Amino acid sequence: MTTYPSIDELKAQARRLRQAMAERGDDMSHSTALELIAKQHGLRDWNTLSALAAKPNDGPDAPFDVGSAVRGRYLNKPFTGKVLAMSAKSGGLYRITIHFDEPVDVVEFESFSAFRQRINAQVDADGISPRKTSNGIPHLVLDI
């Protein structure tokens, strides 16, 4: 999990950036400086950064996060992919969206195929889905 500086420190970074730019003759608004600080931390905007900085210890405890490269098995088929979205749910579960590098055929029947490249699932901190197929295999198992 990534931790971020406090909001006060992030705002101080924005003030220093504004001051440095002003000394070079390039004036910018404080909101523009805040947006640039967010980009520097790899986030899309100030609102996202400030929300993450406000609760640095409340993020997921899972060994994977948004942007993480993951691999494992989905419906017992191997995959590699990237975590696109993730949020904590009650009971120690996480809602996760994964985009597979290559589509996965989720049908066992030989004369029919159904490919999936993006899935939504729930997993625990170990990367295992509580939902199981009819033969008892978890829908999603991440290799951690």
Buried (B, 14 or more C-beta within 10 A) or exposed (E): EEEBBEEEEBBEBBBEBBEEBEEEEEEBEEEBBBBBBBEEBEBEEBEEBBEBBEEEEEBBEBEBBBEBEBEBBBBEBEBEBBBBEBEBEEEEBBEBBBEBEEEBEBEEEEEEEEEBEEBEBBBBBEBBBBEEEEEEEBBBBBEB
